[in-house]
Amino acid sequence: MATSSAYPPPPPFYRLYKDFEQDPSSAPEPPPPIEGSYQLFGATYTTDVVLPSLEDQGVRQLYPKGPDIDFKKELRTLNRELQLHILELADILVERPSQYARRVEDISLIFKNLHHLLNSLRPHQARATLIHLLESQIQRRKQAIEDIKQ
C-alpha cells in the first residue's frame, strides 16, 4: 500500500540556493519583470495600469465624459439616483412584481458607474495615503530627535 504526503516536495530549483548563507551572491538573479501582456489561467492580462473605460466594458456611462469631472457632484448624483431606483423597485415589487427586471438592470448600471468612478479615484487615494504616511514618519522622527536632545 503506497503512502502519499500531504504536501508536494519542494521544486527542484531550491538546490540553487544551498550555498546562499555562506555566499549570498551565489544565488541566481530573479527573473526580469513581465512587461506587456501575458496569459494566466487562459485569460490575457496586461501590466499596464490603465482603468478601462465603461464603453470598453460595454456599459453605458451615466456621468459626463472628459478629464474635468467633478467626482463629488457625480457621486452624489448617482447615489441619489440609486436611492430613487431602489424605492421605485420596492414600489414595483409591491404593485407589479412581474416588471421588476428593468429596475434591477437600471440599479446594476448605476452600481457599475459608481464603482468605475470610485476606481478612477484610487490613484489619488494612494498618493494621499503615501503623503500622509511619509508626513507621519517625519513627525515621529522629529519627535524622536527632540526626545534624544532632551
Salt bridges, closest charged atoms under 4 A:
GLU55 OE2 - LYS65 NZ 3.47
GLU74 OE2 - LYS73 NZ 3.38
GLU88 OE1 - ARG103 NH1 3.09
GLU95 OE1 - ARG96 NH1 3.45
ASP106 OD2 - HIS85 NE2 3.99
ASP106 OD2 - ARG102 NH1 3.89
ASP106 OD2 - ARG103 NH1 3.48
